[in-house]
């Protein structure tokens, strides 16, 4: 069987078993989701069968965190090493689900974003995701779709956000508007109605990025987190510092727009710290000072999300906000969001109030999205939403590594 015949056969199946692999800007590990996809085009039905999060080895995580300033030899090696880690995650996913890796029809791998530079001032964008797809396909023997963002960037878009189409495919409801908010390192929202042409999506700004950078700098550990937002819950946000930080032009810019840790990463965390504790070293802050700084970082995220609602249609307000991503577990953030967005309900994607057909493990959502986008790539079906990314038109996303 030729490669073309094999791929056509997979795309034609009534049911495809697809693994989605993703690692966000928080660099905390590889999310791996196994899904069943039935149907074709915009009428697909997706069922999450299994999910696992595979932590990065500590040394690999440290290298990823340092990657924006790494040289070409290190980036080249890192690309292949991340590919090995993603392949291992796919194998672990299959084994944990009680299946052989050969039972899978397709893998969709987002990879690890190392650098993201959206279009600005008439200059085209650029983006780099690592995790060599040929390594994944060779180690697993499963055709692998990767490098999803570049086709949209080549079409004049930001290459982000890419989940909006999947939000619409999976969660749209007749006669209703909803907002799906994902809080990873960067926060992004999707405004979903029953019509694809009404979908609006963009990055709202920092999600967990500021909190993560602050706690890592404070502890000197690349894997440190404010578990559950415990430290932030014990602090008091500096509202003047939040106001000053939100004066950054990104927040006032109208969508389509996207951002990354290049704008809201380590340097931004340092700027916020200087606003809250002028002249102080984050690593030297006492517990109260650290808690107040974390509470301020959480307030920046919550208020930037609230401010982003000004860009949504005024005549069809959302009936609910559904939250996924690691930020969903930060109680300080969820409390702030509920207060700022009242009376609109704020729910987690796995909240019992969510309908059974729509409820999903929030940690799995991004990985599920790249499984769906891989399935569309194999069928030659566009996967972007130009209104969200700014691309000149709809394009097929992803490049295929055969594993043959």
C-alpha positions as CSV (number, residue, x, y, z in Angstrom):
1,X,0.0,0.0,0.0
2,X,1.4,3.4,-0.9
3,X,1.5,6.3,1.6
4,X,-1.3,8.1,-0.3
5,X,-3.5,5.0,-0.2
6,X,-2.9,4.5,3.5
7,X,-3.7,8.1,4.4
8,X,-6.8,8.1,2.2
9,X,-8.0,4.8,3.8
10,X,-7.6,6.3,7.3
11,X,-9.4,9.5,6.3
12,X,-12.3,7.5,4.9
13,X,-13.0,5.4,8.0
14,X,-16.3,5.9,9.8
15,X,-14.4,6.0,13.1
16,X,-10.8,7.1,13.6
17,X,-8.7,6.6,16.8
18,X,-6.6,9.7,17.1
19,X,-4.1,10.8,19.8
20,X,-3.6,14.5,20.5
21,X,-0.4,15.7,22.1
22,X,0.1,19.2,23.4
23,X,2.4,21.1,25.7
24,X,1.6,24.6,26.7
25,X,3.7,27.7,27.5
26,X,3.7,26.6,31.2
27,X,6.1,23.8,30.1
28,X,4.7,21.5,32.9
29,X,4.4,18.4,30.8
30,X,2.8,16.7,27.8
31,X,-1.0,16.3,27.7
32,X,-1.9,13.2,25.7
33,X,-5.6,12.5,24.8
34,X,-7.0,9.5,22.9
35,X,-10.2,10.3,21.1
36,X,-12.7,8.5,18.9
37,X,-13.8,10.7,16.0
38,X,-16.9,9.7,14.0
39,X,-18.3,11.4,11.0
40,X,-16.6,13.9,8.7
41,X,-16.4,17.7,8.1
42,X,-18.3,19.9,10.5
43,X,-20.6,17.2,11.8
44,X,-17.9,15.1,13.6
45,X,-18.7,13.5,17.0
46,X,-15.7,13.3,19.4
47,X,-15.4,11.1,22.4
48,X,-12.5,11.3,24.9
49,X,-11.4,7.8,25.6
50,X,-8.3,8.2,27.7
51,X,-6.1,11.0,28.9
52,X,-2.7,11.2,30.6
53,X,-0.3,14.1,31.5
54,X,3.3,13.0,31.2
55,X,5.7,15.3,33.1
56,X,8.9,16.4,31.3
57,X,12.1,15.2,32.8
58,X,13.5,18.0,35.0
59,X,16.5,18.5,32.8
60,X,14.4,18.7,29.6
61,X,12.0,21.1,31.2
62,X,14.9,23.4,32.2
63,X,16.2,23.3,28.7
64,X,12.8,24.2,27.3
65,X,12.5,27.2,29.7
66,X,15.9,28.4,28.6
67,X,15.2,27.8,24.9
68,X,14.3,31.3,23.8
69,X,18.0,32.3,24.4
70,X,19.5,29.0,23.2
71,X,21.9,28.7,20.3
72,X,21.3,26.8,17.0
73,X,23.1,23.5,18.1
74,X,21.1,23.4,21.3
75,X,17.8,24.2,19.5
76,X,18.5,21.5,16.9
77,X,19.1,18.8,19.6
78,X,16.2,20.1,21.7
79,X,13.8,19.6,18.7
80,X,14.7,15.9,18.5
81,X,14.8,15.4,22.3
82,X,11.3,16.9,22.6
83,X,10.2,14.6,19.8
84,X,11.4,11.6,21.7
85,X,9.4,12.8,24.8
86,X,6.3,13.3,22.8
87,X,6.7,9.8,21.2
88,X,7.1,8.3,24.7
89,X,3.9,10.1,25.8
90,X,2.0,8.6,22.8
91,X,3.2,5.1,23.7
92,X,2.2,5.6,27.4
93,X,-1.2,6.9,26.4
94,X,-1.9,3.8,24.2
95,X,-0.7,1.4,26.9
96,X,-2.7,3.1,29.6
97,X,-5.8,2.9,27.5
98,X,-5.4,-0.9,27.1
99,X,-4.6,-0.6,23.4
100,X,-1.6,-1.3,21.2
101,X,0.0,1.7,19.6
102,X,-0.8,0.0,16.3
103,X,-4.6,0.5,17.1
104,X,-4.2,4.2,16.6
105,X,-4.9,5.6,13.2
106,X,-3.3,9.1,13.6
107,X,-1.4,11.3,16.0
108,X,-1.8,15.1,16.1
109,X,1.1,16.8,17.9
110,X,1.2,20.5,18.7
111,X,4.7,20.3,20.0
112,X,6.3,22.8,22.4
113,X,6.2,26.5,21.4
114,X,9.7,27.9,21.7
115,X,9.1,31.3,20.1
116,X,5.9,33.0,18.8
117,X,6.1,36.4,17.1
118,X,2.7,37.5,15.7
119,X,2.3,40.0,12.8
120,X,3.0,43.6,13.9
121,X,3.4,47.0,12.1
122,X,3.1,45.5,8.6
123,X,5.7,42.8,9.4
124,X,4.6,39.2,8.9
125,X,4.5,36.8,11.9
126,X,6.8,33.9,12.7
127,X,6.4,31.0,15.0
128,X,8.4,27.9,16.1
129,X,7.1,24.7,17.7
130,X,9.5,21.9,18.5
131,X,9.1,18.2,18.9
132,X,10.3,16.5,15.7
133,X,7.3,14.8,14.1
134,X,9.4,12.4,12.1
135,X,10.7,11.1,15.4
136,X,7.2,10.6,16.8
137,X,6.0,8.9,13.6
138,X,9.1,6.6,13.5
139,X,8.9,5.6,17.2
140,X,5.2,4.9,17.1
141,X,4.7,3.7,13.5
142,X,1.6,6.0,13.4
143,X,1.2,8.9,10.8
144,X,1.7,12.1,12.7
145,X,0.4,15.6,11.9
146,X,2.4,18.5,13.4
147,X,3.4,22.1,12.9
148,X,-0.2,23.3,12.8
149,X,0.5,27.1,13.2
150,X,2.8,27.8,10.2
151,X,0.2,27.5,7.4
152,X,-2.0,30.2,9.1
153,X,1.1,32.4,9.6
154,X,2.0,32.0,6.0
155,X,-1.5,33.2,5.1
156,X,-1.0,36.4,7.1
157,X,-2.4,35.2,10.4
158,X,-1.0,35.0,13.9
159,X,-1.1,31.2,13.9
160,X,-3.0,31.5,17.1
161,X,-5.4,30.8,18.6
162,X,-6.1,27.5,16.9
163,X,-8.6,25.9,19.3
164,X,-11.6,28.1,18.3
165,X,-12.8,25.9,15.5
166,X,-12.7,22.9,17.8
167,X,-14.6,24.8,20.5
168,X,-17.3,25.4,17.9
169,X,-17.3,21.9,16.6
170,X,-17.6,20.3,20.0
171,X,-19.6,22.8,22.2
172,X,-21.9,24.9,20.1
173,X,-25.6,25.0,21.2
174,X,-28.6,26.2,19.2
175,X,-29.7,29.7,20.0
176,X,-27.0,30.3,22.6
177,X,-23.7,32.3,22.9
178,X,-21.0,30.9,25.2
179,X,-17.4,31.9,26.1
180,X,-14.8,29.2,26.4
181,X,-11.8,30.5,28.3
182,X,-8.5,28.5,28.4
183,X,-6.0,29.6,31.0
184,X,-2.6,28.2,30.2
185,X,0.6,30.2,30.3
186,X,-1.3,32.6,28.0
187,X,-5.1,33.0,28.4
188,X,-7.4,32.9,25.3
189,X,-11.1,32.9,24.9
190,X,-13.5,31.7,22.2
191,X,-16.9,33.3,21.7
192,X,-19.1,30.5,20.3
193,X,-22.6,30.7,18.8
194,X,-24.3,28.1,16.6
195,X,-22.9,29.8,13.5
196,X,-19.2,29.4,12.6
197,X,-19.1,32.9,11.0
198,X,-19.9,34.4,14.4
199,X,-17.0,32.8,16.2
200,X,-14.5,35.3,17.7
201,X,-11.4,34.3,19.5
202,X,-8.1,35.9,20.7
203,X,-5.5,35.8,23.4
204,X,-6.5,38.0,26.3
205,X,-3.0,38.2,27.7
206,X,-1.1,36.4,30.5
207,X,-2.8,33.4,32.0
208,X,-0.5,31.5,34.4
209,X,2.7,32.9,32.9
210,X,3.3,35.7,35.4
211,X,2.4,33.5,38.4
212,X,4.7,30.8,37.1
213,X,7.6,33.1,36.5
214,X,7.3,34.7,39.9
215,X,7.1,31.4,41.8
216,X,10.0,29.9,39.8
217,X,12.2,33.0,40.4
218,X,11.3,33.0,44.1
219,X,12.2,29.4,44.6
220,X,14.8,28.9,41.9
221,X,13.0,25.7,40.8
222,X,11.8,25.3,37.2
223,X,8.9,23.0,38.3
224,X,7.6,25.2,41.1
225,X,3.9,26.3,41.1
226,X,1.5,28.1,43.4
227,X,-0.5,24.9,44.0
228,X,-4.2,25.7,43.9
229,X,-3.4,29.5,44.2
230,X,-2.8,29.0,47.9
231,X,-0.2,31.7,48.2
232,X,-2.1,34.1,46.1
233,X,-5.3,33.5,48.2
234,X,-3.3,34.7,51.2
235,X,-2.2,38.0,49.6
236,X,-3.7,41.3,48.6
237,X,-3.5,42.6,45.1
238,X,-2.0,46.0,44.5
239,X,-4.7,47.6,42.3
240,X,-2.4,50.5,41.3
241,X,0.2,48.1,40.0
242,X,-2.5,46.2,38.1
243,X,-3.7,49.4,36.5
244,X,-0.2,50.3,35.5
245,X,0.5,46.9,34.0
246,X,-2.8,46.8,32.1
247,X,-1.7,50.1,30.4
248,X,0.4,47.9,28.0
249,X,-1.0,48.5,24.5
250,X,-1.8,44.8,23.9
251,X,-4.8,44.9,26.2
252,X,-6.4,47.8,24.3
253,X,-5.7,46.4,20.8
254,X,-8.7,45.0,19.0
255,X,-8.7,41.4,17.9
256,X,-7.6,39.5,15.9
257,X,-4.5,39.3,18.1
258,X,-2.2,36.8,19.8
259,X,0.6,37.0,22.2
260,X,3.1,34.8,24.0
261,X,5.7,34.6,26.8
262,X,8.0,36.9,24.7
263,X,5.6,39.7,25.8
264,X,4.2,38.3,29.0
265,X,6.9,36.0,30.4
266,X,10.0,36.5,32.6
267,X,10.6,40.2,31.8
268,X,6.9,41.1,32.3
269,X,7.0,39.3,35.7
270,X,10.0,41.5,36.6
271,X,8.1,44.6,35.5
272,X,5.1,43.7,37.7
273,X,7.4,42.9,40.7
274,X,9.0,46.3,40.3
275,X,5.6,48.0,40.3
276,X,4.6,46.1,43.5
277,X,7.9,46.1,45.3
278,X,10.2,48.8,43.8
279,X,13.8,48.0,44.0
280,X,13.3,44.5,45.5
281,X,14.5,41.1,44.4
282,X,11.7,38.5,43.9
283,X,14.0,35.9,45.4
284,X,14.4,37.9,48.6
285,X,10.7,38.6,49.3
286,X,9.2,37.3,52.5
287,X,6.0,35.2,52.4
288,X,3.7,38.2,52.7
289,X,5.5,40.1,49.9
290,X,5.4,37.0,47.7
291,X,1.8,36.4,48.4
292,X,0.9,40.0,47.6
293,X,2.9,39.9,44.3
294,X,1.1,36.6,43.3
295,X,-2.3,38.0,44.2
296,X,-1.4,41.0,42.0
297,X,-0.4,38.7,39.1
298,X,-3.7,36.8,39.4
299,X,-5.6,40.1,39.4
300,X,-3.8,41.1,36.1
301,X,-5.0,37.9,34.5
302,X,-8.6,38.2,35.8
303,X,-9.0,41.8,34.9
304,X,-7.5,41.3,31.4
305,X,-10.0,38.6,30.8
306,X,-12.8,40.9,32.0
307,X,-11.5,43.7,29.9
308,X,-11.5,41.4,26.8
309,X,-15.3,41.1,27.1
310,X,-15.5,44.6,25.7
311,X,-14.6,43.2,22.3
312,X,-17.5,40.7,22.3
313,X,-20.8,41.4,20.5
314,X,-23.1,43.5,22.7
315,X,-26.3,42.1,21.2
316,X,-25.6,38.4,22.2
317,X,-24.1,38.3,25.6
318,X,-22.7,34.9,26.7
319,X,-24.9,32.8,28.9
320,X,-21.9,31.2,30.6
321,X,-18.1,31.2,30.7
322,X,-16.5,27.7,30.7
323,X,-12.9,27.5,31.9
324,X,-10.2,25.0,31.2
325,X,-6.5,24.9,31.5
326,X,-4.2,24.9,34.6
327,X,-5.5,28.3,35.7
328,X,-8.9,26.7,36.4
329,X,-7.3,25.1,39.6
330,X,-6.1,28.5,40.9
331,X,-8.8,29.3,43.4
332,X,-7.7,32.9,43.6
333,X,-8.2,33.3,39.9
334,X,-11.5,31.6,39.7
335,X,-12.8,33.7,42.6
336,X,-11.7,36.9,40.9
337,X,-13.3,35.8,37.6
338,X,-16.6,34.9,39.2
339,X,-16.7,38.3,40.9
340,X,-15.7,40.3,37.8
341,X,-18.0,38.5,35.3
342,X,-21.1,38.4,37.6
343,X,-23.9,37.7,36.8
344,X,-22.6,35.5,34.0
345,X,-21.9,32.0,35.5
346,X,-18.3,30.9,35.5
347,X,-17.9,27.1,35.3
348,X,-15.1,24.6,34.9
349,X,-15.4,22.3,31.8
350,X,-15.9,19.3,34.1
351,X,-18.5,21.1,36.4
352,X,-21.5,18.9,37.1
353,X,-23.7,21.7,35.8
354,X,-22.2,21.1,32.3
355,X,-24.4,18.8,30.2
356,X,-22.9,15.2,30.0
357,X,-22.4,15.5,26.2
358,X,-20.3,18.7,26.7
359,X,-18.5,17.9,29.9
360,X,-14.8,17.1,29.5
361,X,-11.6,16.8,31.5
362,X,-10.4,20.4,31.3
363,X,-6.8,19.3,31.2
364,X,-7.5,17.2,28.1
365,X,-9.2,19.9,26.0
366,X,-6.1,21.3,24.2
367,X,-4.8,17.8,23.4
368,X,-8.3,16.8,22.1
369,X,-8.2,19.9,19.9
370,X,-5.0,18.9,18.1
371,X,-6.4,15.4,17.6
372,X,-9.4,16.9,15.8
373,X,-7.2,19.3,13.8
374,X,-5.0,16.4,12.7
375,X,-8.1,14.5,11.6
376,X,-9.1,17.6,9.5
377,X,-5.6,17.9,8.0
378,X,-5.8,14.3,6.8
379,X,-9.1,15.0,5.1
380,X,-7.8,18.2,3.6
381,X,-10.3,20.3,5.5
382,X,-9.4,23.8,6.8
383,X,-8.7,24.1,10.5
384,X,-8.3,27.8,11.1
385,X,-10.8,30.6,11.8
386,X,-9.5,33.7,10.0
387,X,-11.6,36.0,12.2
388,X,-9.6,34.7,15.1
389,X,-6.1,34.6,13.6
390,X,-6.2,37.4,11.0
391,X,-5.3,35.0,8.1
392,X,-6.4,36.0,4.6
393,X,-8.5,32.8,4.3
394,X,-9.2,29.3,5.6
395,X,-6.3,26.9,5.2
396,X,-5.5,23.3,6.0
397,X,-3.2,23.2,9.1
398,X,-0.4,20.7,9.7
399,X,2.3,18.7,8.0
400,X,2.2,14.9,7.8
401,X,5.0,12.6,8.8
402,X,4.3,9.1,7.6
403,X,6.2,6.8,9.9
404,X,6.8,4.6,6.9
